[in-house]
Amino acid sequence: MCTKSLWTFLLLSSFVLAFTHCGGQIQEKPIAGCERISGTPGPEDLDLIRETSTVIVSSHERRNGLKDLGALFEVSLLDTKGKLEAKKIETNYPENFRPHGISYAKVKGVDTLAVISHTLQDENPHTIEMFERNKSGKWVHTKTLNDPSLTSPNDIFMNESGEIFASNDNGTNNTFRKYFDMIIRSGRADITYYDGNSFQPLGVPVMLGNGIYIRKKGNKEILYRSVFAEQAIRLYEVDRSAGKLNLKYLESIDIGAGPDNILEDENGMLWLVAHDSTYKFIRHSMNRNNLAPTRVFKINPENKEITEVYANEGAEISAGSTGLVFKDKLLISQVFEDFLLVCPRP
């Protein structure tokens, strides 16, 4: 959760949300045999290239006033018995690259990454950076997308046709307006849609939007969106029938904690990491010695059954953000520290 826009949110929320979502002790649910993959500062988001058994990591150090620049890393899961390592992707990174949410898709046959970047610039403070893998296997930055509707993008989803859905966590970049929205609990954080040519807001604003994922089943597309303030995931049907894309709200799945990023495994199960305590998350953002809980859930999209598969008060991993399952492993990322946690698949 948290980059430039969310850093402001964290300060604001200390006056509003922290008092209503302080969180007590959680019941820990360990997984035996977890190990660290070090070397990735603030690996907030992950995505998987199944074809090559490669995990892409979005990495940015967030505790230095956000001054540091970020990078992308790769973790190969091909060797199931070897020690896993994170290797920095060497490429022509754009200026002021501070990555947040990422999404991979093979767009028109080309390996493609869409990456949210928080530039900290007055003009285009938030961008979507596009990378493609060339014929020699190297990632190359190809273009920058920007639009005023990218008010505070947190997570992103891209499909194989090149469409992009970006979930904003706030409806403005203006600090005063953020204060005001928080105080009156105004939901203005919309989803921004890019059709390959132009952007448009989809008219489904919430308060503190977060992770976003679209799951296809037959001819149906269901969009799942984490809403941090509601401690729930909202479900929408993607409607293309009128010649214009619209989202039809279906229902919400209560999580009981602040949901972050969402991914799907090879069996169609959804995996979600959630923050149990806003207050502890804020304190951890200020000092690594202040622990913040990490909770990982598996969601059956057919019957909406939720199973908690991992829970830790923060000693093993604090402020977890993404859970990625592949073959016999569960990788858990987090917002601030410099490692991923890799566990046996629960």
C-alpha positions as CSV (number, residue, x, y, z in Angstrom):
1,M,0.0,0.0,0.0
2,C,2.0,3.3,0.3
3,T,4.0,5.5,-1.9
4,K,3.9,9.3,-2.4
5,S,0.2,9.7,-2.3
6,L,-0.2,7.1,0.4
7,W,2.5,8.6,2.5
8,T,0.3,11.6,2.8
9,F,-2.6,9.3,3.5
10,L,-0.8,7.6,6.3
11,L,-0.3,10.9,8.1
12,L,-3.9,11.9,7.5
13,S,-5.3,8.6,8.5
14,S,-3.5,8.8,11.9
15,F,-6.1,11.3,12.8
16,V,-9.1,9.4,11.4
17,L,-8.7,5.7,10.8
18,A,-6.2,4.8,13.4
19,F,-8.6,5.4,16.2
20,T,-11.2,3.1,14.8
21,H,-8.9,0.4,13.5
22,C,-6.1,0.1,16.0
23,G,-6.2,-3.7,16.1
24,G,-5.4,-6.0,19.0
25,Q,-3.3,-9.1,19.1
26,I,-4.0,-11.4,16.1
27,Q,-4.1,-15.2,16.4
28,E,-0.9,-16.2,14.6
29,K,-1.1,-18.9,12.0
30,P,2.5,-19.9,11.0
31,I,3.8,-21.8,8.1
32,A,6.8,-23.9,8.9
33,G,9.9,-23.6,6.7
34,C,9.6,-19.9,5.5
35,E,12.8,-18.2,4.3
36,R,13.8,-14.7,3.2
37,I,14.8,-13.6,-0.2
38,S,16.8,-10.5,0.5
39,G,17.9,-7.5,-1.6
40,T,14.6,-5.9,-2.7
41,P,13.8,-2.7,-0.7
42,G,10.1,-2.2,-0.3
43,P,8.9,-5.0,-2.6
44,E,5.3,-3.9,-2.5
45,D,3.9,-5.7,-5.5
46,L,4.5,-8.9,-7.4
47,D,3.3,-10.5,-10.6
48,L,4.1,-13.9,-12.3
49,I,5.2,-14.9,-15.8
50,R,4.0,-18.5,-15.7
51,E,5.6,-19.3,-19.0
52,T,9.1,-18.8,-17.6
53,S,8.4,-19.4,-13.9
54,T,9.5,-15.9,-13.2
55,V,8.3,-13.5,-10.5
56,I,8.5,-9.7,-11.2
57,V,9.0,-7.5,-8.2
58,S,8.3,-3.8,-7.8
59,S,10.8,-2.4,-5.4
60,H,11.1,1.1,-3.8
61,E,12.7,2.2,-0.6
62,R,9.9,4.3,1.1
63,R,11.5,5.4,4.4
64,N,13.9,8.0,3.1
65,G,11.3,10.7,2.4
66,L,10.6,8.9,-0.8
67,K,13.7,10.5,-2.3
68,D,15.3,7.2,-3.4
69,L,14.5,5.8,-6.9
70,G,13.2,2.3,-7.3
71,A,13.7,-0.6,-9.7
72,L,12.3,-3.9,-10.9
73,F,13.6,-7.3,-9.9
74,E,13.2,-10.9,-11.1
75,V,13.1,-14.1,-9.1
76,S,13.3,-17.3,-11.0
77,L,11.4,-20.3,-9.7
78,L,12.6,-22.7,-12.3
79,D,15.0,-24.4,-9.9
80,T,12.7,-25.8,-7.3
81,K,15.4,-26.9,-5.0
82,G,18.0,-24.1,-5.3
83,K,18.3,-21.0,-3.2
84,L,16.0,-18.3,-4.6
85,E,17.6,-14.9,-5.5
86,A,16.3,-11.6,-6.5
87,K,18.1,-10.0,-9.5
88,K,17.7,-6.4,-10.5
89,I,16.4,-5.9,-14.0
90,E,18.9,-3.7,-15.8
91,T,17.0,-1.5,-18.3
92,N,16.5,2.1,-19.4
93,Y,14.4,3.1,-16.5
94,P,12.5,6.4,-16.9
95,E,13.4,9.4,-14.9
96,N,12.0,9.7,-11.4
97,F,11.0,6.0,-11.4
98,R,9.3,5.1,-8.1
99,P,7.4,1.9,-8.8
100,H,4.2,0.8,-7.0
101,G,1.6,-1.6,-8.4
102,I,2.6,-3.7,-11.4
103,S,0.9,-6.0,-13.9
104,Y,2.2,-8.5,-16.5
105,A,0.5,-9.7,-19.6
106,K,1.5,-11.0,-23.0
107,V,0.1,-8.2,-25.1
108,K,-0.4,-9.2,-28.7
109,G,2.3,-11.8,-28.2
110,V,4.8,-9.6,-26.5
111,D,5.8,-9.8,-22.8
112,T,4.7,-6.5,-21.3
113,L,4.8,-4.9,-17.9
114,A,2.7,-2.0,-16.8
115,V,4.1,-0.2,-13.7
116,I,2.7,2.6,-11.7
117,S,5.4,5.2,-10.9
118,H,5.1,8.1,-8.5
119,T,7.4,10.8,-10.0
120,L,7.1,13.4,-7.3
121,Q,6.9,16.0,-10.1
122,D,4.4,18.8,-10.2
123,E,3.4,17.9,-13.7
124,N,2.3,14.3,-14.1
125,P,3.0,13.2,-10.5
126,H,1.7,9.7,-11.3
127,T,2.5,7.8,-14.5
128,I,2.2,4.3,-15.9
129,E,5.5,3.1,-17.3
130,M,5.4,0.4,-20.0
131,F,8.2,-2.2,-20.5
132,E,8.5,-4.9,-23.2
133,R,10.8,-7.8,-23.4
134,N,12.7,-7.7,-26.7
135,K,13.9,-10.6,-28.9
136,S,17.1,-10.9,-27.0
137,G,15.3,-11.3,-23.7
138,K,16.0,-7.9,-22.3
139,W,13.3,-5.7,-20.7
140,V,13.1,-2.2,-22.4
141,H,11.1,0.8,-21.3
142,T,8.9,1.7,-24.3
143,K,6.6,4.6,-23.2
144,T,5.1,6.6,-20.5
145,L,1.3,7.0,-20.0
146,N,-0.2,9.8,-18.0
147,D,-3.6,11.4,-17.5
148,P,-5.3,13.6,-14.9
149,S,-7.6,10.7,-13.9
150,L,-4.5,9.0,-12.4
151,T,-5.2,11.0,-9.2
152,S,-3.4,8.6,-6.9
153,P,-2.9,5.1,-8.5
154,N,-2.1,2.3,-6.1
155,D,-2.5,-1.0,-8.0
156,I,-3.0,-1.9,-11.6
157,F,-4.3,-4.7,-13.9
158,M,-3.5,-5.2,-17.5
159,N,-5.0,-7.8,-19.9
160,E,-3.7,-9.4,-23.1
161,S,-5.4,-6.8,-25.3
162,G,-3.5,-4.1,-23.6
163,E,-6.3,-2.6,-21.6
164,I,-5.3,-1.2,-18.2
165,F,-7.3,-0.7,-15.1
166,A,-5.7,1.4,-12.3
167,S,-7.2,1.6,-8.8
168,N,-6.7,5.0,-7.2
169,D,-6.5,5.2,-3.4
170,N,-7.4,8.9,-3.3
171,G,-9.4,11.2,-5.5
172,T,-6.9,14.1,-5.5
173,N,-3.3,15.0,-5.2
174,N,-4.2,18.1,-3.1
175,T,-3.2,17.7,0.5
176,F,-5.9,19.9,1.9
177,R,-8.6,18.1,-0.1
178,K,-7.3,14.8,1.2
179,Y,-7.6,16.0,4.7
180,F,-11.2,17.1,4.0
181,D,-12.1,13.8,2.3
182,M,-10.7,11.8,5.2
183,I,-12.6,13.9,7.8
184,I,-15.9,13.6,6.1
185,R,-15.2,10.0,4.9
186,S,-15.8,11.0,1.3
187,G,-15.2,8.2,-1.3
188,R,-13.7,9.8,-4.4
189,A,-11.0,7.3,-5.3
190,D,-12.1,6.0,-8.7
191,I,-10.8,3.4,-11.2
192,T,-9.0,4.7,-14.2
193,Y,-9.5,2.8,-17.5
194,Y,-7.1,2.9,-20.5
195,D,-8.4,1.3,-23.7
196,G,-5.1,1.4,-25.5
197,N,-5.7,4.9,-26.8
198,S,-7.2,7.1,-24.1
199,F,-8.1,7.2,-20.4
200,Q,-11.5,7.5,-18.7
201,P,-12.7,7.2,-15.1
202,L,-15.2,4.4,-14.6
203,G,-17.4,6.2,-12.1
204,V,-17.1,3.8,-9.1
205,P,-15.4,5.9,-6.5
206,V,-14.7,4.5,-3.0
207,M,-12.7,5.6,0.0
208,L,-9.1,4.3,-0.1
209,G,-9.2,1.9,-3.1
210,N,-6.3,-0.6,-3.2
211,G,-5.6,-3.9,-5.0
212,I,-7.4,-4.6,-8.3
213,Y,-7.7,-7.8,-10.3
214,I,-10.0,-9.1,-13.2
215,R,-10.9,-12.8,-13.3
216,K,-12.3,-14.2,-16.5
217,K,-14.7,-17.2,-16.5
218,G,-16.2,-18.0,-19.8
219,N,-17.6,-14.8,-21.4
220,K,-17.8,-13.1,-18.0
221,E,-15.2,-10.8,-16.5
222,I,-15.4,-10.0,-12.8
223,L,-13.4,-7.1,-11.4
224,Y,-12.2,-7.5,-7.8
225,R,-11.2,-4.3,-6.0
226,S,-9.8,-4.0,-2.4
227,V,-11.4,-1.2,-0.5
228,F,-9.2,-0.5,2.5
229,A,-11.7,1.7,4.4
230,E,-14.4,-0.9,4.1
231,Q,-12.2,-3.8,5.0
232,A,-13.8,-5.6,2.1
233,I,-13.4,-6.5,-1.6
234,R,-16.0,-5.1,-4.0
235,L,-17.0,-7.2,-7.0
236,Y,-18.1,-5.7,-10.3
237,E,-19.2,-7.2,-13.6
238,V,-17.3,-5.8,-16.6
239,D,-20.0,-4.8,-19.0
240,R,-19.0,-4.2,-22.7
241,S,-22.5,-4.6,-24.1
242,A,-23.3,-0.9,-24.8
243,G,-20.2,-0.3,-26.9
244,K,-18.6,1.4,-23.9
245,L,-17.0,-0.3,-20.9
246,N,-19.0,0.0,-17.7
247,L,-18.7,-1.6,-14.2
248,K,-21.8,-3.1,-12.6
249,Y,-21.6,-3.5,-8.8
250,L,-22.4,-7.0,-7.7
251,E,-21.5,-7.5,-4.0
252,S,-18.8,-7.1,-1.4
253,I,-16.8,-9.8,0.4
254,D,-16.0,-8.8,4.0
255,I,-12.4,-9.5,4.9
256,G,-12.3,-8.1,8.5
257,A,-8.9,-6.4,7.8
258,G,-7.7,-3.8,5.3
259,P,-7.2,-5.7,2.0
260,D,-4.2,-5.0,-0.2
261,N,-3.2,-6.7,-3.5
262,I,-5.1,-9.6,-5.1
263,L,-3.7,-12.4,-7.4
264,E,-5.0,-15.6,-8.8
265,D,-3.4,-19.1,-8.8
266,E,-3.5,-21.8,-11.4
267,N,-6.6,-23.3,-9.8
268,G,-8.6,-20.1,-10.0
269,M,-8.3,-19.3,-6.3
270,L,-7.7,-15.7,-5.3
271,W,-4.9,-14.8,-2.8
272,L,-5.0,-11.6,-0.8
273,V,-2.8,-10.0,1.8
274,A,-4.5,-7.7,4.4
275,H,-3.4,-5.2,7.1
276,D,-5.0,-5.9,10.4
277,S,-4.2,-2.6,12.1
278,T,-3.9,0.8,10.5
279,Y,-2.3,2.2,13.6
280,K,0.4,-0.5,13.7
281,F,1.0,-0.1,9.9
282,I,1.5,3.7,10.4
283,R,3.9,3.1,13.3
284,H,5.9,0.5,11.2
285,S,6.1,3.0,8.4
286,M,7.9,5.3,10.7
287,N,10.2,2.8,12.4
288,R,11.0,-0.8,11.4
289,N,11.2,-1.8,15.0
290,N,7.5,-1.2,15.4
291,L,5.9,-4.4,14.1
292,A,2.8,-4.6,12.0
293,P,0.7,-7.7,11.4
294,T,0.6,-9.6,8.0
295,R,-2.4,-11.8,7.2
296,V,-2.8,-13.9,4.0
297,F,-6.2,-15.2,2.8
298,K,-7.3,-17.6,0.1
299,I,-10.7,-16.8,-1.5
300,N,-12.8,-19.3,-3.4
301,P,-14.5,-17.0,-6.0
302,E,-17.2,-19.6,-6.7
303,N,-18.7,-19.7,-3.1
304,K,-16.9,-16.7,-1.6
305,E,-15.4,-18.9,1.1
306,I,-12.4,-17.1,2.8
307,T,-9.6,-19.1,4.4
308,E,-6.8,-17.5,6.4
309,V,-3.7,-19.4,5.5
310,Y,-1.0,-17.3,7.3
311,A,-1.0,-14.7,10.1
312,N,2.0,-13.2,11.8
313,E,2.3,-10.3,14.3
314,G,5.2,-8.9,12.3
315,A,8.3,-10.6,13.7
316,E,8.6,-12.8,10.6
317,I,7.2,-10.2,8.1
318,S,5.6,-6.9,8.8
319,A,3.0,-5.0,6.7
320,G,2.7,-7.7,4.1
321,S,1.2,-6.5,0.8
322,T,1.0,-9.3,-1.8
323,G,0.7,-13.1,-1.7
324,L,1.7,-15.0,-4.9
325,V,1.3,-18.7,-5.1
326,F,3.1,-20.8,-7.7
327,K,3.6,-24.6,-7.7
328,D,4.7,-25.5,-4.2
329,K,5.5,-22.0,-3.0
330,L,3.9,-18.9,-1.4
331,L,5.8,-15.6,-1.8
332,I,4.8,-12.8,0.5
333,S,5.9,-9.3,-0.2
334,Q,5.7,-6.2,2.1
335,V,5.8,-2.5,1.9
336,F,8.9,-1.3,3.7
337,E,11.6,-3.9,4.5
338,D,14.2,-5.3,2.1
339,F,13.1,-8.9,1.6
340,L,10.4,-11.3,0.3
341,L,9.2,-14.2,2.4
342,V,9.0,-17.5,0.6
343,C,7.0,-20.3,2.3
344,P,5.9,-23.8,1.4
345,R,2.5,-23.6,-0.2
346,P,-0.2,-23.9,2.5
